[in-house]
Amino acid sequence: MLPTTWSRLSCRALSSRGQRTLSLFSSSGPSNWSKVVSDAEKIVGYPTSFMSLRCLLSDELSNVAMHVRKLVGTQHPLLSTARGFVYDNRNNLQMRGVIVLLMSKAAGPNHAASDLLAQDMVSGIYPSQRNLAEITELIHTAFLVHRGIVNLKEWTVSDGPLKDMQFGNKMAILSGDFLLANACTGLAQLNNTKVVELISSAIGDLVQGIYYENSNNTEENSLTGGVDVATWEEQTFLSHGALLAKSCQAAMELAKHDKESQRLAYKYGKHLSLGHKLNSDLQPFMKSSVGEPVSFSLSAAPVVFHRQIVGQERWHQQLQQAQTLRNQPDYSKLLAAVKSEKGMSSAVDLCCYHGNKALEAIQAFPSSEARSALENIASAITKF
Amino acid sequence: MAGPMWRQCRRWSTNCTSASLLETLWHFNCRSVSFSASSLGWPSWSSRPGNEGQPSSSTQINPKILNFTSSLNRHKSRLLYPTLQSCCCRTLHSDAKLKDPFTLAQKDLTSLYDDIKKELFVSKEELKSLCDYYFDGKGKAIRPMIVVLMARALNIHSNRAGDLLPGQRAIAMISEMIHTASLVHDDVIDGSDKRRGKRTINEVWGERKAILAGDFILSAASMALARIGNNTVVKVLSQVIEDLVRGEFMQLGSKENENERFKHYLEKTFKKTASLIANSCKAVSILVNSDPEVHEIAYQYGKNVGIAFQLVDDVLDFTSGANHLGKPSAADLKLGLATGPVLFACQQFPELHAMIMRRFSSNGDVDRAWQYVLQSDGVQQTNFLAQRYCQEAIRQISMLRPSPERDALIRLTEMVLTRDK
């Protein structure tokens, strides 16, 4: 695995391309991203459909919403997840659904399939594909919620009352389960057992990815070993890519498009997700003006690259040097260390690689407004 | 001394005046079984004055319960129970080869846990051991047992050899997987630290990993389900997953009104326990037979046995010793849940009402509620209700062509009622 990553990187003109991309960092990434996604939303029509509305308006979730109010003032992660649904730019939240819809539209109607009627399409998308996009969102959201379960044995006084943490967990479990259950019944209604199997396997992938993520994020792990770049990519695919890749593929299957379209759609979803994750991992390294407090995960892509480039021993030294009195690493010191070597530029290169791979995957689809939007999204993840 | 006396009076007055839950329940029950009930020496309210005088009001109060257990009501076959009993006994004594359900189902279940572990394909060792944790062969596997017996009974009913179809075998496995996935989540929600005599997953590995393990088992079940390749079957079993969650949500709230409360309890019981059994039975039926009436028989058997099973479980929470069920007794009360015995006891001891509403959260509530339940007829009444559900299950399954498996399913209802763990 490792050699492939490296050869792939060395194939790319590291010096010149790397520099050029770096010069783009000053342009503010997120707003550009928002624009690309919200433009795309207009192409596919209003993305929120009946299924997620039904979920949001259900007795069960309004019950949760009521209870979540009790968590205000506590440290339970469910609170910030819930806040994210309301206040965060929703472009990130619904990105997966929008991409599934764009992909459906870009592939177009299938005139060969007799049981699919073109007149059922709404802005070029079959109803089943719309439902699939919703299901993708439900699953993604369910795991945002389940990611935020707190281990009660790790509870400390600073987290607030233990009772609140227990209660927050209960709400997080129930609402995540509720979303997942609705995804299951939604999937069943698609009347395609291949799609049910594919998306169920994506749920399994997500679980495994998050499980790895958890064990890598422990402090102990970042000191003792951590993963190499190839493993990082594998795990990131599971936790951040499999759902979108398989949903894109499933959208093709629902329109009975051939294996090759399915393969390309999968490829677009996979590379786009990996590029997107690299992009967001790179953000703290990009916009650091001096003196501003920075923080990043020690399993972020640039750090993983850096660790692999400088070797385990150097990395340990650097970690120790950056150690402050409060047992928290001084992130600006670490950031400088990562920046001084090729860790960051390697991550940028890998990001561009995935962006390009995503672009490449959709070239076989006929030129259209939807395809352009997919291209814009793929380009946007390589800009910072 | 004054206390008990007062309670006696109070109890009498409740029985006499309020057109309450018991009454409504009784009304739909007694329309079909007042005969057998009184022969069972059933409590005073069965022969209480005025009972015959006000049937309309109480049946009106209760259309939803009636609907829920409509099958109990639909067939006013007073004689059904004795008839069945004798028919049951006849098979019992004449068929020398008759085996108990566990033995009969055994041949189809030998590889159950191995098959499940194969479905739980995951490379990370730790996650794998979490997922396999409860598939250690120590569970009762009662759901797969019902499913394979039902499948064989239905296959014979449908003029085939009894042997299981691959899809039916898969459903037996999936039913246990869905059940286990929900157990794993329930244990986190309830903060349980023991299950089947061992530490729970959340106790050993923490809450976050436990939730992920549950999610993983569910995804594996869902994949296996999809591979059966039958859209109707996928829909039927996906409904179960939704029911399980909705049932869990229903446990969060309590209803002020007593009739509402009992309806709520039965509906929750259906969703949390019976839906899985009912729909698994229906799924194996869909795979072998195209007749919706046969699917309905399978479904109704599963539903009625499932509800009876849970009612008995709720009774055992009060009557069983601490170690029997692998969980401490009065566990439900401690979780704030008012189950059948409490709801019935509340009829005789209205003091329970306030405790139910505050979910037994005040100091001493659990002990007091426990005492009230034991002093009341709550346990017997819940058992009686369970009996009624079992009778209906027998009535349903008896519509299938006779087979050893069908008769084992009939016997199973007895075992559900008499189990003490």
Interface residues (C-beta under 8 A of the other chain):
Chain A: D59 E60 N63 F143 H146 I149 V150 N151 L152 K153 E154 Q166 N169 K170 I173 L174 G176 D177 F178 L180 A181 N182 C184 T185 L187 A188 Q189 N191 N192 T193 K194 V196 E197 S200 S201 I203 G204 V207 Q208 I210 Y211 Y212 N214 S215
Chain B: V122 S123 K124 E126 L127 H185 V188 I189 G191 G206 E207 R208 K209 I211 L212 D215 F216 L218 S219 A220 S222 M223 L225 A226 R227 I228 G229 N230 N231 V234 K235 S238 Q239 I241 E242 L244 V245 R246 E248 F249 L252 G253
